[in-house]
């Protein structure tokens, strides 16, 4: 693999304090403006690494995912956003790290693995991009691949209401209710030193899809 030359998000006290401050502001706004409700947040570990895998219907899902835990979460972002230094510094302090758009997927996976190996939990949207509707369709195998490589669990998170609150093309979020449901962690199989096969990863991805659909459906039941 090619060497990753771009630094991951900083770990200074200043970075962490800044993240917690912004997170607090986001939570206050979401609680008041969106009547945000988070169900079963206790299922997110207070220590150790994991992959948080939310449904993805809106840009709003990014800050909402951060509201589920006090842990500092890490996110991928397009490296072009780091070309303007003040913006890059801001994103880095918030826990984002750059990935070159259009480059091999292997680079992005390597950076995600580096985040987890450093001890930080990772937010990874398994649908890959924003989707529409209430059905979790086929997922990418990236989350399963990373989980098998690192041995960390994946925690599915269903976010209901974000698509209606901030649909593509609108400038500002609408004041509507948002419900988040955190699911039970799912774990990759113990390989006993062997390598995961493509079939095993596909099975794990399907398990994640089923679990994500379950919490997504529950979130809509609580929303309606």
Residue pairs with C-beta under 8 A, 6 or more apart in sequence:
1 106
1 107
1 110
2 107
4 107
4 110
4 111
4 114
6 79
6 82
6 97
6 98
6 111
7 92
7 97
8 74
8 97
8 111
8 114
8 115
8 118
9 15
9 74
9 92
9 93
9 94
9 95
9 96
9 97
9 120
10 92
10 93
11 118
14 93
15 92
15 93
16 72
18 93
18 94
19 72
19 93
19 94
19 95
20 70
20 72
22 94
23 66
23 67
23 70
26 63
26 66
26 67
27 36
27 67
30 36
30 63
30 64
30 67
30 178
33 173
33 175
34 161
34 165
34 173
34 175
34 176
34 177
34 178
35 177
35 178
36 64
36 67
36 177
36 178
36 179
36 180
37 177
37 178
37 179
37 180
37 222
38 67
38 68
38 180
38 182
39 179
39 180
39 181
39 182
39 218
39 219
39 222
40 181
40 182
40 183
41 68
41 69
41 182
43 155
43 182
43 183
43 184
43 185
44 50
44 52
44 68
44 69
44 71
44 155
44 182
45 121
45 185
46 71
48 152
49 116
49 119
49 120
49 121
49 122
49 150
49 152
50 121
50 122
50 152
50 153
50 154
50 155
50 185
51 116
51 121
51 122
51 123
51 124
51 143
51 146
51 147
51 152
51 153
51 154
51 155
52 65
52 68
52 69
52 73
52 121
52 122
52 123
52 124
52 155
52 157
53 124
53 125
53 126
53 143
53 154
53 155
53 156
53 157
53 208
53 212
54 61
54 64
54 65
54 123
54 125
54 156
54 157
54 158
54 159
55 61
55 125
55 127
55 131
55 136
55 157
55 158
55 159
55 212
55 216
56 125
56 127
56 129
56 130
56 131
56 159
57 130
57 131
57 132
57 159
57 162
57 163
58 130
58 162
58 163
58 165
58 166
58 167
58 168
59 130
59 166
60 162
60 165
60 166
60 173
60 178
61 125
61 159
61 162
62 75
62 123
64 159
64 162
64 178
64 180
65 73
65 123
65 157
65 159
66 73
66 95
66 123
67 180
68 157
68 180
68 182
69 121
71 121
72 95
72 120
72 121
73 95
73 120
73 121
73 122
73 123
74 95
74 96
74 97
74 115
74 120
74 121
74 122
74 123
75 94
75 95
75 96
75 97
75 122
75 123
76 96
76 97
76 98
76 99
76 108
76 111
76 112
76 124
77 91
77 96
77 97
77 98
77 99
78 98
78 99
78 101
79 98
79 99
79 100
79 101
80 101
81 87
81 88
81 91
81 98
82 88
82 91
82 92
82 98
88 98
95 120
97 111
97 115
99 107
99 108
99 111
100 107
105 142
108 142
109 142
109 145
109 146
109 149
112 122
112 124
112 142
112 146
113 146
113 149
113 150
115 122
116 122
116 146
116 150
116 152
117 150
122 146
124 142
124 143
124 146
126 139
126 140
126 142
126 143
126 205
126 208
126 209
126 212
127 136
127 137
127 139
127 140
128 139
128 140
128 142
130 168
131 137
132 163
134 216
134 217
134 220
135 213
136 209
136 212
136 213
136 216
138 209
139 205
139 208
139 209
139 212
140 205
141 201
141 202
141 205
143 154
143 205
143 208
144 154
144 188
144 201
144 202
144 204
144 205
144 208
145 196
145 201
146 152
147 153
147 154
147 187
147 188
147 204
148 188
148 191
148 196
148 200
148 201
148 204
151 188
153 185
153 186
153 187
153 188
154 185
154 186
154 187
154 208
155 182
155 183
155 184
155 185
155 186
156 182
156 183
156 186
156 208
156 211
156 212
156 214
156 215
157 180
157 181
157 182
157 183
157 212
157 215
158 180
158 181
158 183
158 212
158 214
158 215
158 216
158 217
158 218
158 219
158 220
159 178
159 179
159 180
159 216
159 219
160 178
160 179
160 180
160 181
160 216
160 219
160 220
160 222
160 223
161 176
161 177
161 178
161 179
161 219
161 223
162 178
164 174
164 176
165 173
165 174
165 176
165 178
166 172
166 173
166 174
177 223
178 223
179 219
179 220
179 222
179 223
180 219
181 215
181 216
181 218
181 219
181 222
182 215
183 211
183 212
183 214
183 215
184 211
186 204
186 207
186 208
186 211
188 196
188 200
188 204
189 196
189 200
189 204
